[in-house]
Amino acid sequence: MNNTAAPRDLARIATLALADARHEWRATLCLVLALAAVLAPLLVLFGLRFGVIQTLTDRLASDPRNLEIVPIGSGRFDRAWFETASAWPGVAFVIPRTRAIAASMDLLKPGGPVVNAEMIASAPGDPLLKEYRYPRMKPPAGDAPPEIEVVLSGSAARKLGSVAPGSTVQGIVGRAVDGSQQNRRLTLHVVAVLPEPDYVRDAVFVPLELLDATESFRDGFAEPLLQAEGPPRPPGDRLYAGFRMYGRTIYDIPPLRDRLLAAKVEVSTRAAEIEQLMSLDRNLGLLFWLIAGIGTAGFLLSLGVSLWGAVERKRRDLAILRLLGFRTRATVAFPLVQAAAIAVAGAILALAAYGVVAAVINARFADSLGSGETACRLLPEHILLAVGATVLCALAAAALAGARVARIDPADGLREI
């Protein structure tokens, strides 16, 4: 038999195997139902695990406060530290904080109340402002002062008198020098207002340059940005009292916390809630694999024994196929094709059952879920992986029957005629 005949033999054996499975449809149906009975609960269990964990993860990740690492107390952090920290794995955003006593500003509108607000340095990439414009400082034109764009927190905007994006407010910073009070007034252009639920305190998000200038001004040094005179700031790198740091994902927070604690930097995070979620994910994963292992082992044993028995019953027929010129590797494919067909049919039936059960579960928990959230969900890649794994396991179970086919002597077909 030449090489071109081999694919033709495999195709003929596959056709015969499928025809035989249809002929013995009762046995085939029992195996398909048995597979669906094992696979469907596993799909539902994995869908619940993925849906619940993904929903909880999305809820935590949607609140930037869960991604924030807040230093406790004051430290001494130079520019080099921030450059190094920004390159750490898992760090999405980090920016300096000046001393709290230097990081405040009085805000006012003509004829309106004065609101004392916290000054917070921000820059592109700030997770709190990712859906809004970032504050920036436009360079001055000629002798005019630079144009300062800021973002207000919702509470500060409300107290000022319903300030909206596009409004202009006045910012006042002051210092006491030799017993005299010196105030500097700045014109601030509001480019965005952060909703109150996103930041509850009175705050104004400003470019880091303004925060640096305010600290130098209040330390009594000369500051051109605020048109303030005084002794020059001592040369050398500026040291910051703190920082604002955010992780890329909630799973980056525990290792970043541990890294900072190892460097003797005390921080506050919501890592405890995140670690609880990670523990739940691990426990559900262990439960899933235990159940999957037991169920899969039982079904594979049943499928393997069934296919072995089918080969024993058809030993004479398979021997005759060998006498007709079919090669060993072609006849070995006989139980493998049947196993693959059973696996595909069982997987389709299990996916249909999963779809019905998942719809019922999601409808039952719809009141406690937000928009786009699901309690039971599988991604397309999960479905492809499940079907692929099912087929591979079925082929593995059929390997023993295939080995038995390979040992059938063609002469057996003559002995039983």
Secondary structure, DSSP 8 states (H G I E B T S, - for coil): --TTHHHHHHHHHHHHHHHHHHHTHHHHHHHHHHHHHHHHHHHHHHHHHHHHHHHHHHHHHHSGGGGEEEE-S---B-HHHHHHHHTSTTEEEEEEE--GGGSEEEEE-TTS-EEEEEEEEE-TT-GGGTTS---EEE---TTS--EEEEEEEHHHHHHHHS--TT-EEEEEEEEEETTEEEEEEEEEEEEEEE-GGG--S-EEEEEHHHHHHHHHHHTT--BGGGTB-SS---SS---BSEEEEEESSGGGHHHHHHHHHHTT--EE-SHHHHHHHHHHHHHHHHHHHHHHHHHHHHHHHHHHHHHHHHHHHTHHHHHHHHHTT--HHHHHHHHHHHHHHHHHHHHHHHHHHHHHHHHHHHHHTGGG--TT--SS---HHHHHHHHHHHHHHHHHHHHHHHHHHHT--TTHHHHT-
